[in-house]
């Protein structure tokens, strides 16, 4: 069994994919646009160039994402994605890349459980926690 996060960017999915590719070295495993669907969309479908479904590999994890209904108001509340690194240098680089255009909620610092731990919200509103293991 696997549990995977599925994020709805409400019209900014392609921008998010490019940001995570640059910031985290993420790779696109799959991308389907609304216009690629073999079935006609019912109701008010998003524009055909918007992302219906994407699978983004970040390290050993796959994060699923979509533009959703393209209402322009993504809301990522009640959770954070967590990156566990083996080195302080890697944690600092990833924290800096993800916080570009976002908001630092807790700067990377030594804690009782990690040599480096920090929290941020990226430019899309997704919460992240980064810490060094061990």
PyMOL commands that set and color helices and strands:
alter all, ss='L'
color gray80, all
select helices_A, chain A and resi 13-24+34-36+88-99
alter helices_A, ss='H'
color red, helices_A
select strands_A, chain A and resi 6-8+27-33+51-58+61-66+81-85+103-109+117-121+127-132
alter strands_A, ss='S'
color yellow, strands_A
deselect
rebuild
show_as cartoon
